[in-house]
Amino acid sequence: MFKSKTPKIFPSKYATLCYSSAPSIAEANTHHHQLVLEQTPISQFSHYFDPRFYLSQLIKCKNLYQVKQVHAQITTNGFLENQIVANKLLYIYCLHESLDDSYALFCGFSEKNAVSWSVMVGGYAKAGDFMNCFRTFKEYLRSGVRPDTYTLPFVIRVCRDTMDLQMGRLIHNVVYKCGLLLDNFVVAALVDMYSKCKVIGDAKQLFDGMPKRDIVTWTVMIGACTECGDPTEALVLFDQMREEGVVPDKVAVVNVVNACAKIGAMHKAKLVHEYIVKNKFSFDVVLGTAMVDMYAKCGSVDVAREVFDGLREKNVITWSAMIAAYGYHGQGNKAVDMFPIMLRTGILPNKITFVSLLYACSHSGLVEEGKQLFNSMQKEYGVKPDIKHFTCMVDLLGRAGKIDDSLKLIEDMAVEKDEGLWGALLGACRIHGRVELAEMAAKSLIELQPENAGHYVLLSNIYAKAGKWQDMAKIRELMSHQKLKKVPGWTWIEVDNKIHRFSVGDHTHPLSKEIYEKLKYLLKELEISGYVPDTNFVLHDVDEELKLGNLFSHSEKLAIAFGLISTPEQSTIRIMKNLRVCGDCHTFCKFVSQVTSRVIIVRDANRFHHFKEGTIGTESHFFSQCEYH
């Protein structure tokens, strides 16, 4: 331990002064002050001997200059040898982001304890200096001091923020060796790290092995499942958490709301809403915005608007969420109309707002409105367009058939091009028959993301649609050689509070026989009403009869057939698909809504499609090959 030394700056009452035969004015003043000090009771200086005085003075420091003043007093009076004071000074330097001063002080310590190391490691972590954070932590391990439950979470969070899974696993080993795998704080940090690194299996394994899980750990795990593509598991965990007597807080509830939005299950959404109201959670801007997004993504833009109108507080994100909701429900005019209303409330748009507006214009064919908004971004609102805004414009122009304008915009833009931009151009080229340009866009996609199987599938689809079967076969062979697999198409539907999932040609469902019988009967009725299957969306080089067989077993059709035999007549059928809906399935839905008098709402990877009595409720005219057979 450090030992406190006797302060040095206070003159002793026994000190003497040496005078010359002819004292100067300065010497006379010094003599006067000496006499005053000798007559002052020593008790008035007692606080300078108390380390608590310096601790309180450090806390009061408002800037780095004041910190250095107190540092000078601490050094002069010998309290730098007091470890508590020294660690507090180190912390205050880190708090004021003066890492050079903090590290210089740290290096001067004759002895460092766990707190010293924790403060220095945490200081670098909070400042975003990850290299020095790791370096200092390695020195910590070599020092022989056992890492504590304060330092380890700092380093684990750095692994999370840098997505450094390899370092994260090394830290996990340190946690194991230190016997801290039962510490909730440390394990929660590990669960969070693995989740952000998309290693959800390791996160879940750690979570399941915890003997006691607090609200923070539950919230982290629910959020992880939501973000990593398993929102159904997030809802299961939410129910399990309550069964174990853990009361969810607002952060957990927001995560569950986001899970409902991801899965698109209206019944679940209503249950969560009821829970929020029953437990009197306040609808602040965060929860309120999440609720707006949830109802919109569960297929009810009207309920989303009701929630929006009922919020006392709205910020730019809330407004952007509502504008986006109208956008992906194909109600572009309503989205654009909300913009001036937002401005009148005094809220200025940001980048997200303009992405939502341009997306809405793109999906509703509002070309001129989109151009005006894009041109006004920087001129009127000081928002510089980024790659997302250019992508929306390329998509907007491409959907309208203005392929050359899209290409010119791409050539003139100074922003670095990404896969989203080329994807938008590719979609437009494919629909409007610009095969050569589509091929160029697809190859650009492959150059940007050579390990993304979806880009190869897109290019092979282009070749197939153009009848270039040999070129298509080469792409498929290349995929096989590189061991790339495309994302399989899935469609799911919620019936009786349970999610049912279908893949193309699926026969695994318990009611599979009834589903195919209903589909066979339904197709006869549709053909009588004028439905003609579009075999262009089955891209194999096979005869038309086989193409029809493949087309009829698309996952969307199976889910709709199941919905028809499993839900009450006249009830709305809502299905969700992880990929985009193909043109034939879109036409199929339109005719089904006419023949069965059902409202059908389809949510795909891009947006919602509404069908009622054989008509399309929104602009919905841009499709892709949803499943490659």
C-alpha positions in Angstrom: 0.0 0.0 0.0 1.0 3.6 -0.5 1.9 5.7 2.6 0.8 9.3 2.9 3.6 11.8 3.4 3.5 14.9 5.6 2.5 17.9 3.4 5.4 20.1 2.3 4.0 23.5 1.4 3.0 24.7 4.8 5.8 26.5 6.7 6.7 25.2 10.1 6.2 27.6 13.0 9.8 26.9 14.0 11.2 27.9 10.6 13.6 30.9 10.5 14.4 33.5 8.0 17.9 34.7 7.2 18.1 38.5 6.7 20.9 40.6 5.3 22.1 43.6 7.1 19.8 45.8 4.8 16.6 43.9 4.2 14.6 44.6 1.0 10.9 45.3 0.6 10.3 41.8 -0.6 12.1 40.3 2.4 10.1 42.5 4.7 6.8 41.2 3.1 8.1 37.6 3.4 8.9 38.2 7.1 5.4 39.6 7.6 3.7 36.6 6.1 5.8 34.3 8.1 4.8 35.9 11.3 1.1 35.7 10.3 1.4 32.0 9.6 3.2 31.4 12.9 0.2 33.0 14.7 -2.4 31.0 12.7 -3.7 27.9 14.5 -2.5 24.7 12.8 -6.1 23.3 12.9 -7.0 25.6 10.0 -4.8 23.7 7.7 -6.0 20.3 8.9 -8.1 19.6 5.8 -4.9 19.6 3.6 -3.8 16.5 5.5 -7.1 14.6 4.7 -7.2 12.7 1.4 -11.0 13.2 1.3 -10.3 16.9 0.6 -8.5 16.1 -2.6 -11.2 13.5 -3.6 -13.9 16.2 -3.3 -11.8 18.8 -5.1 -11.2 16.4 -8.0 -15.0 15.8 -8.3 -15.6 19.5 -8.5 -13.2 20.1 -11.4 -15.1 21.4 -14.4 -12.2 21.5 -16.9 -8.7 20.1 -17.5 -7.0 23.2 -16.1 -8.6 22.8 -12.8 -7.7 19.1 -12.8 -4.0 20.0 -13.3 -4.2 22.5 -10.4 -5.5 19.9 -8.0 -2.9 17.5 -9.4 -0.2 19.9 -8.5 -1.5 20.3 -4.9 -1.7 16.5 -4.6 1.9 16.0 -5.8 3.3 18.9 -3.6 1.6 17.6 -0.5 2.6 14.0 -1.1 -0.8 12.5 -1.6 0.1 11.0 -5.0 1.4 8.1 -2.9 -2.2 7.5 -1.6 -3.6 4.9 -4.0 -7.2 6.0 -3.6 -6.4 9.6 -4.4 -4.1 8.6 -7.3 -6.8 6.4 -8.8 -9.4 9.1 -8.5 -7.0 11.5 -10.3 -6.4 9.0 -13.0 -10.2 8.6 -13.4 -10.8 12.3 -13.6 -8.1 12.7 -16.3 -9.9 9.9 -18.3 -13.3 11.6 -17.6 -11.9 14.7 -19.3 -10.6 12.6 -22.2 -7.0 13.6 -21.4 -5.6 10.1 -22.1 -2.0 11.3 -22.5 -2.0 12.8 -19.0 -3.8 9.8 -17.6 -1.3 7.3 -19.1 1.7 9.4 -18.0 0.3 9.4 -14.5 -0.5 5.7 -14.7 3.1 4.8 -15.8 4.4 6.7 -12.8 2.5 4.6 -10.3 5.0 2.6 -8.2 2.1 0.1 -7.5 -1.0 -0.5 -9.6 -4.1 -2.3 -8.2 -7.2 -3.7 -10.1 -8.9 -0.3 -9.9 -5.9 1.4 -11.6 -5.9 -1.0 -14.4 -9.7 -0.9 -14.7 -9.7 2.9 -15.0 -7.0 3.0 -17.6 -8.5 0.2 -19.7 -12.0 1.7 -19.4 -10.7 5.2 -20.3 -9.3 3.9 -23.6 -12.4 1.9 -24.3 -14.8 4.9 -23.7 -12.6 7.2 -25.9 -12.7 4.7 -28.7 -8.9 4.0 -28.6 -9.3 0.3 -29.0 -5.7 -0.5 -29.8 -4.4 1.0 -26.6 -7.3 -0.6 -24.7 -6.3 -4.1 -25.8 -2.6 -3.3 -25.3 -3.2 -2.1 -21.7 -5.4 -5.1 -21.0 -2.6 -7.4 -22.1 -0.2 -5.6 -19.8 -2.8 -6.0 -17.1 -2.8 -9.8 -17.6 1.0 -9.9 -17.6 1.2 -7.9 -14.3 -0.2 -10.8 -12.4 -3.2 -8.8 -11.0 -6.4 -10.9 -11.4 -8.9 -9.1 -13.7 -12.0 -8.0 -12.0 -15.7 -7.7 -12.9 -15.3 -4.1 -13.8 -12.4 -4.3 -16.3 -13.5 -7.3 -18.2 -16.8 -5.9 -19.4 -15.0 -2.9 -20.8 -12.8 -5.1 -23.0 -15.7 -7.3 -24.0 -17.6 -4.3 -25.2 -14.7 -3.2 -27.3 -14.8 -6.6 -28.9 -18.5 -6.1 -29.5 -18.0 -2.6 -31.0 -15.2 -3.7 -33.3 -16.9 -7.0 -34.1 -13.6 -8.7 -33.2 -14.9 -12.2 -32.5 -11.4 -13.7 -32.3 -10.4 -11.3 -29.5 -13.8 -11.9 -27.9 -13.2 -15.6 -27.7 -9.8 -15.0 -26.1 -11.4 -12.7 -23.5 -14.0 -15.4 -22.9 -11.2 -17.8 -22.1 -9.8 -15.3 -19.6 -13.2 -15.1 -18.0 -13.3 -18.9 -17.7 -9.8 -19.1 -16.2 -10.7 -16.4 -13.7 -13.8 -18.3 -12.6 -16.1 -15.4 -13.5 -18.6 -17.3 -15.7 -21.2 -17.1 -12.9 -20.9 -13.3 -12.7 -24.0 -11.8 -14.3 -22.4 -8.6 -15.3 -19.5 -10.3 -17.1 -21.6 -13.0 -18.8 -24.2 -10.4 -19.9 -21.4 -8.5 -21.6 -20.3 -11.8 -23.3 -23.8 -12.6 -24.4 -24.1 -9.0 -25.9 -20.7 -9.4 -27.6 -21.6 -12.8 -29.3 -25.0 -11.4 -30.3 -23.5 -8.3 -32.0 -21.0 -10.6 -33.8 -24.0 -12.7 -35.0 -22.9 -15.8 -33.1 -26.3 -16.3 -31.6 -25.7 -19.9 -30.7 -22.8 -19.1 -28.3 -24.8 -16.2 -26.8 -27.8 -18.5 -26.1 -25.5 -21.2 -24.7 -24.0 -18.8 -22.2 -27.4 -17.4 -21.4 -29.0 -20.8 -20.7 -26.1 -21.7 -18.4 -26.6 -18.7 -16.1 -27.9 -19.8 -12.7 -29.6 -16.4 -12.2 -30.6 -14.0 -14.9 -31.4 -10.4 -14.2 -33.4 -7.9 -16.3 -30.3 -6.7 -18.1 -29.3 -10.2 -19.2 -32.9 -11.0 -20.4 -33.1 -7.8 -22.3 -29.7 -8.4 -24.0 -30.8 -11.9 -25.1 -34.2 -10.8 -26.3 -32.6 -7.9 -28.3 -30.0 -10.3 -29.7 -32.7 -12.7 -31.0 -34.6 -9.8 -32.5 -31.5 -8.4 -34.3 -30.1 -11.7 -35.4 -33.2 -12.9 -37.3 -35.0 -15.0 -34.7 -37.8 -12.7 -33.5 -40.0 -15.7 -32.7 -37.4 -16.9 -30.1 -37.4 -13.3 -28.7 -41.1 -13.5 -28.0 -40.7 -16.9 -26.4 -38.0 -15.5 -24.1 -40.2 -12.6 -23.2 -42.9 -15.0 -22.0 -40.3 -17.1 -20.2 -38.9 -14.1 -18.5 -42.3 -13.2 -17.0 -42.9 -16.8 -16.0 -39.7 -16.6 -14.0 -40.9 -13.5 -12.1 -38.6 -11.0 -13.8 -40.5 -7.8 -14.5 -39.7 -6.4 -17.9 -38.6 -2.7 -18.1 -39.2 -0.3 -20.9 -36.0 -1.4 -22.8 -37.1 -5.0 -22.8 -40.6 -4.0 -24.0 -39.2 -2.0 -26.8 -37.1 -5.0 -27.9 -40.3 -7.2 -27.9 -42.1 -4.6 -29.9 -39.3 -4.6 -32.5 -39.5 -8.5 -32.5 -43.2 -8.2 -33.3 -42.4 -5.8 -36.1 -39.8 -8.2 -37.6 -42.1 -11.2 -37.5 -45.1 -9.3 -38.7 -47.6 -11.1 -36.5 -50.6 -9.0 -35.8 -52.0 -11.1 -33.0 -48.7 -11.0 -31.1 -48.6 -7.3 -31.7 -52.0 -6.8 -30.1 -51.0 -8.9 -27.1 -47.9 -6.9 -26.5 -49.8 -3.7 -26.9 -52.3 -4.9 -24.3 -49.4 -5.8 -21.9 -48.0 -2.3 -22.3 -51.3 -0.6 -21.5 -52.0 -3.0 -18.6 -48.7 -2.3 -17.0 -48.9 1.4 -17.6 -45.7 1.9 -19.6 -45.6 5.5 -20.7 -45.7 6.0 -24.4 -42.6 8.1 -24.7 -41.0 8.9 -28.0 -38.9 5.7 -28.1 -41.7 3.3 -27.3 -44.2 5.2 -29.3 -42.1 5.2 -32.4 -41.4 1.5 -32.0 -45.2 0.9 -31.8 -45.9 2.9 -34.9 -43.3 0.8 -36.8 -44.7 -2.4 -35.3 -48.2 -1.9 -36.4 -47.1 -0.7 -39.9 -44.9 -3.8 -40.4 -47.7 -6.1 -39.1 -49.8 -4.8 -42.0 -52.0 -2.1 -40.4 -50.9 1.3 -41.4 -54.2 2.7 -40.1 -53.6 1.5 -36.6 -50.0 2.8 -36.9 -51.5 6.2 -37.6 -53.8 6.0 -34.6 -50.8 5.3 -32.4 -48.9 8.1 -34.0 -51.7 10.6 -33.5 -52.0 9.6 -29.9 -48.4 10.3 -29.0 -47.8 13.5 -26.9 -44.2 13.7 -28.0 -42.9 13.1 -31.5 -39.4 13.7 -32.8 -38.0 13.5 -36.3 -37.6 9.7 -36.0 -41.2 9.3 -35.2 -42.3 11.4 -38.1 -39.9 9.5 -40.4 -41.3 6.2 -39.2 -44.8 7.2 -40.1 -43.8 8.5 -43.5 -41.9 5.2 -44.1 -45.0 3.3 -43.0 -47.1 4.9 -45.7 -44.2 4.3 -48.1 -43.9 0.6 -47.8 -47.7 0.3 -47.9 -47.7 2.0 -51.3 -49.5 5.1 -50.1 -46.9 7.5 -51.4 -49.3 10.5 -51.6 -50.1 10.3 -47.9 -46.3 10.0 -47.1 -45.6 13.2 -49.1 -48.5 15.0 -47.5 -47.1 14.4 -44.0 -43.9 16.3 -44.8 -45.3 19.8 -44.7 -47.3 18.9 -41.6 -44.1 17.9 -39.9 -42.4 21.1 -40.9 -45.2 23.1 -39.5 -44.6 21.5 -36.1 -41.1 23.0 -36.1 -39.3 19.6 -36.7 -36.7 19.7 -39.4 -36.0 16.6 -41.6 -32.9 14.6 -41.4 -31.4 12.0 -43.7 -33.8 9.2 -42.5 -36.8 11.5 -43.3 -35.7 11.9 -46.9 -34.9 8.2 -47.4 -38.5 7.5 -46.2 -39.9 10.1 -48.5 -38.0 9.1 -51.6 -38.7 5.4 -50.9 -42.4 6.3 -50.8 -42.3 8.2 -54.0 -40.4 5.3 -55.7 -43.0 2.7 -54.7 -45.9 4.9 -55.7 -44.6 6.2 -59.1 -44.3 9.8 -57.9 -41.4 10.7 -60.1 -41.7 14.5 -60.1 -42.4 14.7 -56.4 -39.3 12.5 -55.8 -37.2 14.8 -58.0 -38.3 17.9 -56.2 -37.6 16.4 -52.7 -34.2 15.2 -53.8 -33.2 18.6 -55.2 -34.5 20.4 -52.1 -32.5 18.3 -49.6 -29.3 20.3 -49.5 -30.6 23.6 -50.9 -33.4 24.1 -48.5 -32.7 21.8 -45.5 -28.9 21.4 -45.5 -29.1 17.6 -45.7 -26.4 16.3 -48.0 -27.6 13.3 -50.1 -25.7 10.0 -49.3 -25.7 6.7 -51.1 -29.1 5.7 -49.7 -30.8 8.8 -51.3 -29.1 8.2 -54.6 -30.2 4.5 -54.5 -33.8 5.7 -53.9 -33.5 8.0 -56.9 -32.1 5.3 -59.1 -34.9 3.0 -58.0 -37.5 5.8 -58.6 -36.3 6.5 -62.1 -35.8 2.9 -63.0 -39.3 1.9 -61.9 -40.6 4.6 -64.2 -38.6 3.2 -67.1 -36.1 6.0 -67.2 -33.1 3.7 -67.2 -30.8 6.1 -69.0 -31.6 8.8 -66.4 -30.7 6.3 -63.7 -27.5 5.5 -65.4 -26.5 9.1 -65.8 -27.2 9.8 -62.2 -24.9 6.9 -61.2 -22.2 8.2 -63.5 -22.4 11.8 -62.2 -22.6 11.0 -58.5 -19.5 11.6 -56.3 -20.6 9.2 -53.6 -19.0 5.7 -53.5 -21.3 3.2 -55.1 -22.5 0.2 -53.0 -24.5 -3.0 -53.6 -27.9 -1.3 -52.9 -27.3 1.1 -55.8 -26.4 -1.5 -58.3 -29.2 -3.7 -57.0 -31.7 -0.9 -57.8 -30.4 -0.5 -61.3 -30.4 -4.2 -61.8 -34.0 -4.6 -60.8 -35.0 -1.8 -63.2 -33.0 -3.3 -66.1 -34.4 -6.7 -65.6 -38.0 -5.6 -65.6 -37.6 -3.3 -68.7 -35.5 -5.8 -70.7 -32.1 -4.1 -70.6 -30.1 -7.3 -70.5 -26.6 -5.9 -71.2 -26.9 -3.2 -68.6 -28.4 -5.6 -66.1 -25.4 -7.9 -66.7 -23.1 -5.0 -66.0 -24.9 -4.2 -62.7 -24.9 -7.8 -61.6 -21.2 -8.2 -62.2 -20.6 -5.0 -60.2 -22.6 -6.5 -57.4 -20.5 -9.7 -57.5 -17.3 -7.6 -57.4 -18.5 -5.8 -54.2 -19.7 -8.9 -52.5 -18.2 -12.0 -54.1 -19.5 -14.3 -51.2 -23.1 -13.2 -51.5 -24.9 -16.0 -53.3 -27.9 -13.8 -54.0 -26.0 -11.7 -56.6 -25.1 -14.9 -58.5 -28.7 -16.0 -58.5 -29.8 -12.6 -59.8 -27.3 -12.9 -62.7 -28.4 -16.4 -63.5 -32.0 -15.3 -63.5 -31.2 -12.6 -66.0 -29.6 -15.2 -68.3 -32.5 -17.5 -67.8 -35.1 -14.9 -68.7 -33.1 -14.0 -71.8 -32.9 -17.7 -72.7 -29.1 -17.8 -72.3 -29.2 -21.2 -70.6 -25.4 -21.9 -71.1 -24.5 -18.6 -69.4 -26.9 -19.4 -66.6 -25.4 -22.9 -66.2 -21.9 -21.4 -65.9 -23.0 -19.1 -63.1 -24.7 -22.0 -61.2 -21.5 -24.0 -61.7 -19.4 -21.1 -60.3 -21.7 -21.0 -57.3 -21.3 -24.7 -56.7 -17.5 -24.5 -57.1 -17.3 -21.7 -54.5 -19.8 -23.5 -52.3 -22.2 -20.7 -52.2 -25.8 -21.3 -51.3 -28.7 -18.9 -51.9 -31.1 -17.8 -49.2 -34.1 -20.1 -49.4 -37.5 -18.5 -49.8 -39.9 -18.8 -46.9 -43.5 -17.6 -46.4 -45.2 -17.7 -43.0 -48.7 -17.0 -41.8 -50.1 -16.6 -38.3 -53.1 -18.7 -37.5 -54.5 -19.2 -34.0 -51.6 -17.5 -32.3 -49.1 -19.8 -34.0 -46.7 -19.2 -36.9 -46.8 -21.6 -39.8 -43.9 -21.5 -42.3 -43.8 -22.9 -45.8 -41.0 -23.3 -48.4 -41.4 -24.0 -52.1 -42.8 -27.4 -52.8 -43.3 -27.9 -49.0 -45.0 -31.2 -47.9 -44.0 -31.1 -44.2 -47.1 -29.4 -42.8 -49.5 -31.7 -40.9 -52.3 -30.4 -43.3 -50.2 -30.7 -46.4 -52.7 -33.0 -48.1 -55.6 -30.6 -47.5 -53.4 -27.6 -48.6 -52.6 -29.1 -52.0 -56.2 -30.2 -52.5 -57.4 -26.7 -51.8 -54.8 -25.2 -54.0 -55.7 -27.5 -56.9 -59.4 -26.6 -56.6 -58.6 -22.9 -56.2 -56.5 -22.9 -59.4 -59.4 -24.2 -61.4 -61.6 -21.4 -60.2 -58.9 -18.8 -60.9 -58.5 -20.0 -64.5 -62.2 -19.7 -65.0 -61.9 -16.1 -63.8 -59.1 -15.4 -66.3 -55.9 -16.2 -64.4 -53.1 -17.3 -66.7 -49.9 -18.6 -65.0 -46.8 -16.7 -66.0 -44.1 -19.3 -66.4 -41.4 -16.6 -67.0 -41.0 -16.7 -63.3 -39.9 -20.3 -63.3 -36.4 -20.1 -64.9 -35.4 -23.7 -65.5 -34.8 -24.8 -69.0 -37.6 -27.3 -68.8 -40.9 -27.8 -70.6 -44.0 -25.7 -69.8 -45.8 -28.5 -67.9 -42.9 -28.9 -65.5 -42.8 -25.1 -65.2 -46.4 -25.0 -64.2 -45.8 -27.6 -61.5 -43.0 -25.6 -60.0 -45.0 -22.4 -60.2 -48.0 -23.8 -58.4 -45.9 -24.9 -55.4 -44.5 -21.4 -54.6 -44.4 -20.8 -50.8 -46.8 -17.8 -51.1 -49.5 -20.0 -52.7 -49.1 -22.7 -50.1 -49.5 -20.2 -47.2 -52.6 -18.6 -48.8 -54.2 -22.0 -49.4 -53.5 -22.9 -45.7 -55.0 -19.6 -44.6 -58.2 -20.2 -46.7 -58.8 -23.6 -45.0 -57.8 -22.5 -41.5 -59.3 -19.0 -40.9 -63.0 -17.8 -40.8 -64.6 -16.7 -44.1 -64.3 -13.0 -44.8 -61.3 -12.6 -42.5 -58.2 -11.0 -43.8 -55.3 -13.2 -44.8 -51.8 -11.8 -43.9 -48.7 -13.6 -45.1 -45.0 -12.6 -44.8 -42.2 -13.6 -47.1 -38.4 -13.2 -46.5 -37.7 -12.5 -50.2 -39.5 -10.5 -52.8 -42.8 -11.7 -54.3 -42.7 -12.7 -58.0 -45.1 -11.4 -60.6 -47.1 -14.6 -60.9 -47.7 -14.8 -57.2 -48.8 -11.2 -57.2 -51.3 -12.0 -60.0 -52.4 -15.1 -58.1 -53.1 -13.0 -55.0 -55.2 -10.6 -57.0 -57.4 -13.3 -58.4 -57.7 -15.1 -55.1 -59.0 -11.9 -53.4 -61.6 -11.7 -56.2 -62.8 -15.3 -56.1 -62.8 -15.8 -52.3 -63.9 -12.2 -51.4 -60.9 -12.1 -49.0 -58.6 -9.2 -48.3 -55.0 -10.4 -48.7 -52.0 -8.5 -47.4 -48.6 -9.7 -48.4 -45.5 -8.4 -46.8 -42.3 -9.2 -48.7 -38.7 -8.2 -48.3 -39.4 -4.7 -49.7 -42.9 -3.7 -48.9 -46.6 -4.6 -48.5 -49.0 -5.5 -51.2 -52.8 -5.1 -50.6 -55.4 -7.0 -52.6 -59.2 -6.6 -52.3 -61.9 -7.9 -54.6 -59.5 -8.4 -57.4 -57.9 -5.0 -57.3 -54.6 -3.8 -56.0 -54.9 -1.5 -53.0 -51.6 0.2 -53.6 -49.1 0.7 -56.4 -47.5 -2.7 -56.6 -45.9 -3.3 -60.0 -42.3 -4.1 -59.6 -41.3 -7.7 -58.9 -38.5 -10.2 -59.1 -38.1 -13.9 -59.4 -38.9 -14.7 -55.7 -37.7 -18.3 -55.8 -35.4 -20.0 -58.2 -36.5 -23.5 -59.0 
